[in-house]
């Protein structure tokens, strides 16, 4: 993930036998810049895997298959010979290329980029990060380049394999979503070379093999690889057209499975690869919400009104509503469906009666409101109405959030018993790829914890959502492009 490495050891029965976690340091060298040390990522993976095996009482020789899931758009550059990073990784949240994206949009490239890649022109994606690195980082033109999965595979295989999967490749702005290959046209547009990028493999199957000398004595096939949100979709068993999940993490990511249909969004959604199996692409619509759980971190670290994120649920549930307060957490702009890098955080509706509980409640409610905006857009794009939403991620443990989400959407919200669905999805892909499970097995392995039924009428939900959208409009285009340069954000 973005803030740490999680490893789980999964038994053949699909149960999590052991878990490990190691934090990854975040670096903010300038306003708007976010970086990781790629060596820290690799070290954290090894530590968390060791913890998971110890917790499971398992030996390295017990490992039958390895699955990888990762923060997606983050760029890693490393020396092909020494296997050492040549710079810090540029993280998906990094906004240093916002003005370059604005320039490309002004030059009229947005439509063609969306047509080929399914994505929008935004600093979020890898291509402009890579173009920036080629201009500013010495040795970038000769270094191996890839997303975090390809970096980990390179380390796991002791440099033997430079490979990514189709779901990660589809997040770079350099991938042709129709053919499933790297796009020469996009490489030319962004001014990058494809020669140092990884080959594109299936998300499930024999992708590589770990070197026991490099990886804790483990020699096993790397048989599953997917970006974190696609892995969560798979871990939620959303394998049929029209099923959807939302992961409430630092940000939130809503994915709707569209199967073989490649739905071109007219409502601000991304068209992305869900996974590739046996050479066949499955597609999804995605709504990327930049800030959800991070708003609670801000209340804790920035304002000090809660001591821990765990306080948010009980405090939000202690009041019936936010008392007319709306918090729009546009700290780094707005993602889907608005794609406004110049929006900024806004709190509206404050009165003398507004206190800690109302502000925390407003932050929790903002997660549900943003999710409703995205799902409304997806339903317009597909012409389908969702019949349920499956939820996971750290904030999904809050009953108050899940209930509000059901109320706003007017459909059941289903929370699984196992909320580590991202890591579980990687395990499921690996188990399938290694022949340990079948598709029918996976459907049986998903187990329900609790279902939340809507309690508001559609009119009541729509009235609340309308007020939220008024608050969003007040946050839009707050910065001017010349004010939002990296040194001044």
RODO-2510 file (C-alpha; in nm, 4 decimals, decimal comma):
residues 489
     n   res          X          Y          Z
     1     x     0,0000     0,0000     0,0000
     2     x     0,0929     0,3667     0,0138
     3     x     0,1811     0,3874     0,3827
     4     x     0,3050     0,0342     0,4485
     5     x     0,3518    -0,3233     0,3305
     6     x     0,0991    -0,5852     0,4386
     7     x     0,1571    -0,9577     0,3926
     8     x    -0,0934    -1,2335     0,4600
     9     x    -0,0406    -1,6089     0,4649
    10     x    -0,3530    -1,7761     0,3254
    11     x    -0,4358    -2,1427     0,3713
    12     x    -0,5785    -2,3661     0,1010
    13     x    -0,9177    -2,3148     0,2711
    14     x    -0,8969    -1,9407     0,1956
    15     x    -0,8554    -1,8468     0,5619
    16     x    -0,5895    -1,5956     0,6666
    17     x    -0,3440    -1,7855     0,8878
    18     x    -0,0961    -1,5069     0,9540
    19     x    -0,0454    -1,1382     0,8889
    20     x     0,2457    -0,8958     0,8914
    21     x     0,2779    -0,5205     0,8483
    22     x     0,5686    -0,2809     0,8161
    23     x     0,5305     0,0951     0,7738
    24     x     0,6890     0,2781     0,4795
    25     x     0,8177     0,6314     0,5364
    26     x     0,6634     0,9109     0,3297
    27     x     0,8853     1,1909     0,1987
    28     x     0,7577     1,5388     0,1065
    29     x     1,0630     1,7245    -0,0313
    30     x     0,8503     2,0120    -0,1661
    31     x     0,4848     2,1098    -0,1412
    32     x     0,2855     1,8855    -0,3749
    33     x     0,5644     1,6272    -0,4037
    34     x     0,5307     1,2783    -0,2503
    35     x     0,8132     1,0242    -0,2630
    36     x     0,9114     0,6828    -0,1254
    37     x     1,2481     0,5147    -0,0970
    38     x     1,2062     0,2032    -0,3145
    39     x     1,4593     0,0184    -0,0986
    40     x     1,2307     0,0813     0,1999
    41     x     0,9422    -0,0746     0,0060
    42     x     1,1460    -0,3887    -0,0665
    43     x     1,2664    -0,4098     0,2941
    44     x     0,9114    -0,3641     0,4268
    45     x     0,7854    -0,6445     0,2014
    46     x     1,0481    -0,8850     0,3350
    47     x     0,9766    -0,7895     0,6962
    48     x     0,5987    -0,8229     0,6621
    49     x     0,6286    -1,1598     0,4834
    50     x     0,8555    -1,2911     0,7595
    51     x     0,6010    -1,1743     1,0196
    52     x     0,3108    -1,3383     0,8328
    53     x     0,4915    -1,6724     0,8025
    54     x     0,5898    -1,6638     1,1704
    55     x     0,2316    -1,5834     1,2724
    56     x     0,1069    -1,8731     1,0589
    57     x     0,3681    -2,1125     1,1972
    58     x     0,4799    -2,1745     0,8391
    59     x     0,8205    -2,2389     0,6840
    60     x     0,9515    -2,0909     0,3552
    61     x     0,9168    -2,4357     0,1982
    62     x     0,5412    -2,4298     0,2756
    63     x     0,4794    -2,1430     0,0323
    64     x     0,3056    -2,2777    -0,2806
    65     x     0,2512    -1,9492    -0,4661
    66     x     0,3203    -1,5774    -0,4273
    67     x     0,0786    -1,2965    -0,5152
    68     x     0,1629    -0,9266    -0,5410
    69     x    -0,0635    -0,6255    -0,5178
    70     x     0,0592    -0,2698    -0,5030
    71     x     0,0019     0,1051    -0,5145
    72     x    -0,0332     0,1441    -0,8875
    73     x     0,0759     0,4632    -1,0619
    74     x     0,3917     0,5164    -0,8529
    75     x     0,7099     0,5288    -1,0661
    76     x     1,0260     0,3392    -0,9673
    77     x     1,3600     0,3697    -1,1526
    78     x     1,6490     0,1314    -1,0851
    79     x     1,9893     0,0356    -1,2221
    80     x     1,9577    -0,2861    -1,4240
    81     x     2,2970    -0,4170    -1,3106
    82     x     2,3145    -0,3225    -0,9427
    83     x     1,9369    -0,3504    -0,8795
    84     x     1,9565    -0,0279    -0,6780
    85     x     1,7083     0,2614    -0,7195
    86     x     1,8612     0,5644    -0,8918
    87     x     1,6200     0,8014    -0,7155
    88     x     1,3241     0,7980    -0,4838
    89     x     0,9992     0,6610    -0,6234
    90     x     0,7493     0,9270    -0,7358
    91     x     0,4225     0,8357    -0,5631
    92     x     0,0771     0,8351    -0,7235
    93     x    -0,0307     1,1278    -0,5004
    94     x     0,2542     1,3468    -0,6315
    95     x     0,1288     1,6593    -0,8151
    96     x     0,4539     1,8013    -0,9554
    97     x     0,3360     1,7524    -1,3156
    98     x     0,0009     1,9337    -1,2779
    99     x     0,1067     2,2178    -1,5063
   100     x     0,2337     1,9776    -1,7733
   101     x    -0,1067     1,8070    -1,7714
   102     x    -0,2747     2,1473    -1,8022
   103     x    -0,0499     2,2269    -2,1002
   104     x    -0,1349     1,8980    -2,2738
   105     x    -0,5065     1,9567    -2,2186
   106     x    -0,4801     2,3099    -2,3564
   107     x    -0,3052     2,1673    -2,6635
   108     x    -0,6104     1,9494    -2,7310
   109     x    -0,4726     1,6053    -2,6411
   110     x    -0,7301     1,5045    -2,3766
   111     x    -0,9727     1,3300    -2,6138
   112     x    -0,7071     1,1183    -2,7845
   113     x    -0,5475     1,0214    -2,4528
   114     x    -0,8836     0,9058    -2,3175
   115     x    -0,9631     0,7224    -2,6418
   116     x    -0,6420     0,5180    -2,6310
   117     x    -0,5838     0,4724    -2,2571
   118     x    -0,9293     0,5057    -2,0978
   119     x    -0,7787     0,7568    -1,8540
   120     x    -0,7718     1,1342    -1,8138
   121     x    -0,4764     1,3719    -1,8276
   122     x    -0,3829     1,4012    -1,4621
   123     x    -0,0569     1,3987    -1,2599
   124     x    -0,1979     1,0913    -1,0808
   125     x    -0,0825     0,8624    -1,3629
   126     x     0,2699     0,7453    -1,4436
   127     x     0,3495     0,8914    -1,7865
   128     x     0,4083     1,2542    -1,6873
   129     x     0,6071     1,1386    -1,3823
   130     x     0,8330     0,9377    -1,6158
   131     x     0,8691     1,2298    -1,8565
   132     x     0,9657     1,4551    -1,5643
   133     x     1,2207     1,1996    -1,4409
   134     x     1,3837     1,1720    -1,7842
   135     x     1,4425     1,5479    -1,7784
   136     x     1,5492     1,5891    -1,4166
   137     x     1,7025     1,2634    -1,2846
   138     x     2,0494     1,1659    -1,4006
   139     x     2,0588     0,8162    -1,5506
   140     x     1,6807     0,7864    -1,5895
   141     x     1,7110     0,7227    -1,9630
   142     x     1,9106     0,4020    -1,9076
   143     x     1,7395     0,2788    -1,5922
   144     x     1,4731     0,0104    -1,5712
   145     x     1,1380     0,1815    -1,5200
   146     x     0,8140     0,0473    -1,3850
   147     x     0,5429     0,0523    -1,1247
   148     x     0,5947    -0,0996    -0,7798
   149     x     0,4915    -0,4507    -0,8870
   150     x     0,7652    -0,4650    -1,1508
   151     x     1,0216    -0,3386    -0,8979
   152     x     0,9214    -0,6121    -0,6526
   153     x     0,9283    -0,8842    -0,9199
   154     x     1,2753    -0,7682    -1,0243
   155     x     1,3955    -0,7967    -0,6639
   156     x     1,2143    -1,1254    -0,5975
   157     x     1,3692    -1,2812    -0,9094
   158     x     1,7168    -1,1274    -0,8508
   159     x     1,6821    -0,9176    -1,1645
   160     x     1,5903    -1,2051    -1,3952
   161     x     1,2459    -1,0729    -1,4892
   162     x     1,1270    -0,7228    -1,5780
   163     x     0,7512    -0,7703    -1,5978
   164     x     0,4223    -0,6086    -1,4988
   165     x     0,0622    -0,7201    -1,5327
   166     x    -0,2059    -0,5666    -1,7522
   167     x    -0,3952    -0,4038    -1,4627
   168     x    -0,0879    -0,2074    -1,3530
   169     x     0,0150    -0,1256    -1,7101
   170     x    -0,3313     0,0176    -1,7738
   171     x    -0,2662     0,2897    -1,5117
   172     x     0,0359     0,4472    -1,6801
   173     x    -0,1205     0,6518    -1,9667
   174     x     0,1153     0,4496    -2,1898
   175     x    -0,1084     0,1435    -2,2391
   176     x    -0,3540     0,0963    -2,5271
   177     x    -0,6619    -0,0362    -2,3556
   178     x    -0,8051    -0,1965    -2,6702
   179     x    -0,4968    -0,3971    -2,7737
   180     x    -0,3519    -0,4572    -2,4275
   181     x    -0,0047    -0,3422    -2,5347
   182     x     0,2206    -0,0414    -2,4814
   183     x     0,1261     0,2512    -2,7074
   184     x     0,3934     0,4057    -2,9309
   185     x     0,1624     0,7030    -2,9892
   186     x     0,1286     0,7788    -2,6172
   187     x     0,5029     0,7351    -2,5631
   188     x     0,5669     0,9935    -2,8344
   189     x     0,3078     1,2332    -2,6923
   190     x     0,4598     1,2239    -2,3427
   191     x     0,8175     1,2199    -2,4683
   192     x     0,9218     0,8878    -2,3157
   193     x     1,0746     0,5664    -2,4484
   194     x     0,9102     0,2261    -2,4094
   195     x     1,2365     0,0308    -2,4266
   196     x     1,2979     0,0303    -2,0500
   197     x     0,9412    -0,0560    -1,9521
   198     x     0,8492    -0,4110    -1,8427
   199     x     0,6798    -0,6704    -2,0602
   200     x     0,3074    -0,7081    -1,9922
   201     x     0,1850    -1,0409    -1,8512
   202     x    -0,1433    -1,1938    -1,7354
   203     x    -0,2631    -1,1094    -1,3843
   204     x    -0,2884    -1,4799    -1,2988
   205     x    -0,0627    -1,7615    -1,4181
   206     x     0,3107    -1,8272    -1,4150
   207     x     0,4536    -1,4735    -1,4163
   208     x     0,7958    -1,5301    -1,2566
   209     x     0,9681    -1,7368    -0,9859
   210     x     1,1206    -1,6156    -0,6620
   211     x     1,4918    -1,6625    -0,5960
   212     x     1,5299    -1,8236    -0,2509
   213     x     1,8625    -1,6463    -0,1979
   214     x     1,6889    -1,3102    -0,2417
   215     x     1,3579    -1,3843    -0,0709
   216     x     1,3814    -1,5437     0,2727
   217     x     1,4501    -1,8921     0,1361
   218     x     1,1209    -1,8971    -0,0556
   219     x     1,1229    -2,0579    -0,4007
   220     x     0,7736    -2,0414    -0,5469
   221     x     0,5934    -1,9208    -0,8586
   222     x     0,4824    -1,5586    -0,8647
   223     x     0,1388    -1,6524    -0,9943
   224     x    -0,0784    -1,3470    -0,9252
   225     x    -0,0167    -0,9748    -0,9797
   226     x    -0,2675    -0,6890    -0,9830
   227     x    -0,2934    -0,3243    -0,8872
   228     x    -0,4365    -0,2746    -0,5400
   229     x    -0,7861    -0,1717    -0,6451
   230     x    -0,8208    -0,4452    -0,9063
   231     x    -0,7000    -0,6982    -0,6488
   232     x    -0,9665    -0,5725    -0,4068
   233     x    -1,2312    -0,6149    -0,6793
   234     x    -1,1148    -0,9752    -0,7242
   235     x    -1,0920    -1,0321    -0,3488
   236     x    -1,4529    -0,9126    -0,3175
   237     x    -1,5523    -1,1786    -0,5746
   238     x    -1,6870    -0,9061    -0,8065
   239     x    -1,6266    -1,1173    -1,1149
   240     x    -1,9635    -1,0647    -1,2867
   241     x    -2,0657    -0,7692    -1,5030
   242     x    -2,2323    -0,4986    -1,2921
   243     x    -2,0833    -0,5926    -0,9536
   244     x    -1,8984    -0,3160    -0,7672
   245     x    -1,6820    -0,2563    -0,4619
   246     x    -1,5517     0,0461    -0,2750
   247     x    -1,2269     0,0458    -0,0792
   248     x    -1,2177     0,3148     0,1904
   249     x    -0,8489     0,3822     0,2483
   250     x    -0,6362     0,6965     0,2375
   251     x    -0,8510     0,7713    -0,0646
   252     x    -1,1448     0,5667    -0,1915
   253     x    -1,1634     0,3664    -0,5082
   254     x    -1,4916     0,2488    -0,6537
   255     x    -1,4626    -0,0185    -0,9228
   256     x    -1,7486    -0,1644    -1,1253
   257     x    -1,6806    -0,4828    -1,3196
   258     x    -1,7903    -0,4504    -1,6849
   259     x    -1,6527    -0,7832    -1,8131
   260     x    -1,5574    -0,7815    -2,1792
   261     x    -1,7363    -0,4466    -2,2297
   262     x    -1,4991    -0,1524    -2,2553
   263     x    -1,7277     0,1308    -2,1396
   264     x    -1,6142     0,4758    -2,2516
   265     x    -1,7098     0,7165    -1,9753
   266     x    -1,8779     1,0464    -2,0449
   267     x    -1,9129     1,1207    -1,6743
   268     x    -1,5576     1,1487    -1,5433
   269     x    -1,4923     0,7805    -1,4747
   270     x    -1,1795     0,5930    -1,5809
   271     x    -1,1951     0,2916    -1,8085
   272     x    -0,9387     0,0467    -1,6786
   273     x    -0,8309    -0,3153    -1,6994
   274     x    -0,9691    -0,5231    -1,4129
   275     x    -0,7323    -0,8115    -1,4892
   276     x    -0,6038    -1,0274    -1,7725
   277     x    -0,6440    -1,4035    -1,7522
   278     x    -0,5411    -1,6518    -2,0218
   279     x    -0,4692    -1,3555    -2,2476
   280     x    -0,8249    -1,2173    -2,2194
   281     x    -0,8857    -0,8703    -2,0773
   282     x    -1,1656    -0,7951    -1,8323
   283     x    -1,2532    -0,4284    -1,7906
   284     x    -1,3860    -0,2046    -1,5155
   285     x    -1,5026     0,1505    -1,4597
   286     x    -1,3177     0,3243    -1,1793
   287     x    -1,3847     0,6309    -0,9735
   288     x    -1,0717     0,7447    -0,7904
   289     x    -1,1464     0,9652    -0,4884
   290     x    -0,8242     1,1218    -0,3653
   291     x    -0,9055     1,1920     0,0002
   292     x    -1,1385     0,9969     0,2295
   293     x    -0,9643     0,8280     0,5235
   294     x    -0,6871     1,0876     0,4985
   295     x    -0,9430     1,3465     0,6148
   296     x    -0,9555     1,1639     0,9483
   297     x    -0,5754     1,1676     0,9629
   298     x    -0,5932     1,5452     0,9115
   299     x    -0,8423     1,5814     1,1966
   300     x    -0,5976     1,3844     1,4127
   301     x    -0,2612     1,5244     1,3013
   302     x    -0,3557     1,8668     1,1676
   303     x    -0,6271     1,9804     1,4072
   304     x    -0,5747     1,7456     1,7021
   305     x    -0,9484     1,7015     1,7622
   306     x    -0,9183     1,3215     1,7772
   307     x    -0,6283     1,1265     1,9250
   308     x    -0,6616     0,8294     1,6896
   309     x    -0,8521     0,7406     1,3740
   310     x    -1,0326     0,4754     1,5782
   311     x    -1,2149     0,7508     1,7698
   312     x    -1,3861     0,8747     1,4534
   313     x    -1,6564     0,6078     1,4290
   314     x    -1,7888     0,6334     1,7864
   315     x    -1,7684     1,0149     1,7829
   316     x    -1,9507     1,0376     1,4477
   317     x    -2,2165     0,7971     1,5757
   318     x    -2,2681     1,0052     1,8915
   319     x    -2,4684     1,2657     1,6951
   320     x    -2,7611     1,2022     1,4577
   321     x    -2,6074     1,4101     1,1778
   322     x    -2,3407     1,6733     1,1113
   323     x    -2,5710     1,9611     1,2022
   324     x    -2,5602     2,1068     0,8513
   325     x    -2,1781     2,0963     0,8317
   326     x    -2,0177     1,9696     0,5094
   327     x    -1,6441     1,9017     0,4810
   328     x    -1,5081     1,8752     0,1249
   329     x    -1,1592     1,7207     0,1666
   330     x    -1,0101     1,8569    -0,1568
   331     x    -0,6645     1,8898    -0,0010
   332     x    -0,4913     1,7817    -0,3249
   333     x    -0,7720     1,8747    -0,5623
   334     x    -1,0687     1,6572    -0,6569
   335     x    -1,0541     1,3260    -0,8410
   336     x    -1,3520     1,1529    -1,0011
   337     x    -1,5921     1,2667    -1,1267
   338     x    -1,4647     1,6290    -1,1207
   339     x    -1,0899     1,6008    -1,1981
   340     x    -1,0159     1,9480    -1,0667
   341     x    -0,6514     1,9786    -0,9501
   342     x    -0,7197     2,3370    -0,8382
   343     x    -1,0031     2,2597    -0,5925
   344     x    -0,9127     2,3003    -0,2261
   345     x    -1,0522     2,1784     0,1056
   346     x    -1,3663     2,3514     0,2282
   347     x    -1,5860     2,3407     0,5384
   348     x    -1,9290     2,5013     0,5066
   349     x    -2,2329     2,5265     0,7322
   350     x    -2,0519     2,6002     1,0584
   351     x    -2,2524     2,7551     1,3421
   352     x    -2,1830     2,8166     1,7125
   353     x    -2,3458     2,4789     1,7699
   354     x    -2,0853     2,2984     1,5605
   355     x    -1,8393     2,1004     1,7707
   356     x    -1,5915     1,8137     1,7503
   357     x    -1,8573     1,5519     1,6900
   358     x    -2,0171     1,7442     1,4034
   359     x    -1,6821     1,8041     1,2331
   360     x    -1,5784     1,4394     1,2647
   361     x    -1,9219     1,3315     1,1444
   362     x    -1,8878     1,5630     0,8427
   363     x    -1,5518     1,4041     0,7572
   364     x    -1,7023     1,0544     0,7775
   365     x    -2,0055     1,1631     0,5747
   366     x    -1,7777     1,3084     0,3045
   367     x    -1,6620     0,9534     0,2262
   368     x    -2,0186     0,8428     0,1582
   369     x    -2,1145     1,1554    -0,0384
   370     x    -1,8106     1,1270    -0,2668
   371     x    -1,8874     0,7590    -0,3236
   372     x    -2,2473     0,8401    -0,4208
   373     x    -2,1202     1,0989    -0,6744
   374     x    -1,9009     0,8329    -0,8348
   375     x    -2,1664     0,5609    -0,8413
   376     x    -2,4236     0,7991    -0,9912
   377     x    -2,1726     0,8654    -1,2711
   378     x    -2,1087     0,4938    -1,3242
   379     x    -2,4789     0,4225    -1,3496
   380     x    -2,5137     0,6943    -1,6142
   381     x    -2,2199     0,5500    -1,8093
   382     x    -2,3389     0,1894    -1,8044
   383     x    -2,7153     0,2346    -1,8038
   384     x    -2,7186    -0,0135    -1,5147
   385     x    -2,8389     0,0393    -1,1589
   386     x    -2,6257    -0,1199    -0,8901
   387     x    -2,8087    -0,3763    -0,6777
   388     x    -2,5493    -0,3849    -0,3981
   389     x    -2,2114    -0,2369    -0,3030
   390     x    -1,9376    -0,4432    -0,1411
   391     x    -1,7071    -0,2452     0,0872
   392     x    -1,3654    -0,2932     0,2412
   393     x    -1,0657    -0,0966     0,3651
   394     x    -0,9873     0,0460     0,7065
   395     x    -1,2863     0,2817     0,7349
   396     x    -1,5342     0,0070     0,6388
   397     x    -1,5228    -0,1128     1,0002
   398     x    -1,7314     0,1964     1,0903
   399     x    -2,0966     0,0921     1,1018
   400     x    -2,2016     0,4592     1,0862
   401     x    -2,0263     0,4978     0,7493
   402     x    -2,1669     0,1767     0,6011
   403     x    -2,5206     0,2690     0,7103
   404     x    -2,4957     0,6196     0,5665
   405     x    -2,3598     0,4738     0,2425
   406     x    -2,6586     0,2415     0,2149
   407     x    -2,8938     0,5324     0,2924
   408     x    -2,7452     0,7583     0,0232
   409     x    -2,7310     0,4864    -0,2442
   410     x    -3,0656     0,3250    -0,1661
   411     x    -2,9137    -0,0237    -0,1995
   412     x    -2,7663    -0,2782     0,0444
   413     x    -2,4033    -0,2303     0,1455
   414     x    -2,2286    -0,5613     0,2161
   415     x    -1,9173    -0,5859     0,4314
   416     x    -1,7174    -0,9091     0,4127
   417     x    -1,5902    -1,0978     0,7135
   418     x    -1,2353    -1,0536     0,5860
   419     x    -1,1675    -0,6848     0,5193
   420     x    -0,8089    -0,7402     0,3929
   421     x    -0,9628    -0,7960     0,0521
   422     x    -0,6792    -0,6322    -0,1429
   423     x    -0,4178    -0,8770    -0,0153
   424     x    -0,6725    -1,1581    -0,0351
   425     x    -0,7352    -1,0747    -0,4014
   426     x    -0,3636    -1,1137    -0,4751
   427     x    -0,3693    -1,4486    -0,2937
   428     x    -0,6751    -1,5619    -0,4915
   429     x    -0,5127    -1,4654    -0,8242
   430     x    -0,1961    -1,6510    -0,7226
   431     x    -0,3871    -1,9586    -0,6087
   432     x    -0,5772    -1,9684    -0,9361
   433     x    -0,2596    -1,9131    -1,1353
   434     x    -0,0847    -2,1980    -0,9540
   435     x    -0,3801    -2,4331    -0,9958
   436     x    -0,4625    -2,4448    -0,6240
   437     x    -0,8189    -2,3149    -0,6654
   438     x    -1,0895    -2,2881    -0,9305
   439     x    -1,3235    -1,9950    -0,9972
   440     x    -1,6039    -2,1862    -0,8261
   441     x    -1,3868    -2,2224    -0,5150
   442     x    -1,3340    -1,8453    -0,4973
   443     x    -1,7052    -1,7622    -0,5020
   444     x    -1,7491    -1,9893    -0,1982
   445     x    -1,4550    -1,8351    -0,0114
   446     x    -1,6190    -1,4864     0,0071
   447     x    -1,8087    -1,4619     0,3381
   448     x    -2,0451    -1,1883     0,4604
   449     x    -1,9909    -1,0091     0,7911
   450     x    -2,2871    -0,7692     0,7838
   451     x    -2,5382    -0,6238     0,5396
   452     x    -2,6618    -0,2647     0,5817
   453     x    -3,0070    -0,1868     0,4392
   454     x    -3,1112     0,1702     0,3440
   455     x    -3,3362     0,3520     0,5912
   456     x    -3,3897     0,6827     0,4034
   457     x    -3,6339     0,7470     0,1204
   458     x    -3,4883     0,8339    -0,2188
   459     x    -3,6110     1,1932    -0,1803
   460     x    -3,4360     1,2288     0,1557
   461     x    -3,1111     1,0877     0,0170
   462     x    -3,1265     1,3106    -0,2903
   463     x    -3,1830     1,6215    -0,0761
   464     x    -2,8713     1,5467     0,1303
   465     x    -2,6664     1,4776    -0,1817
   466     x    -2,7830     1,8041    -0,3380
   467     x    -2,6553     2,0004    -0,0362
   468     x    -2,3231     1,8157    -0,0604
   469     x    -2,2892     1,9135    -0,4255
   470     x    -2,3425     2,2779    -0,3333
   471     x    -2,0490     2,2488    -0,0928
   472     x    -1,8344     2,0852    -0,3621
   473     x    -1,9019     2,3744    -0,6000
   474     x    -1,7663     2,6163    -0,3395
   475     x    -1,4360     2,4252    -0,3348
   476     x    -1,3904     2,4128    -0,7136
   477     x    -1,1130     2,6018    -0,8989
   478     x    -0,9997     2,7726    -0,5784
   479     x    -0,6354     2,7873    -0,6854
   480     x    -0,5278     2,9441    -1,0124
   481     x    -0,2841     2,7364    -1,2220
   482     x     0,0028     2,9817    -1,1747
   483     x    -0,0484     2,9626    -0,7955
   484     x    -0,0441     2,5829    -0,7926
   485     x     0,3100     2,5331    -0,9166
   486     x     0,4946     2,2741    -0,7017
   487     x     0,6880     2,5380    -0,5046
   488     x     0,3719     2,7299    -0,4155
   489     x     0,1060     2,4678    -0,3506
***
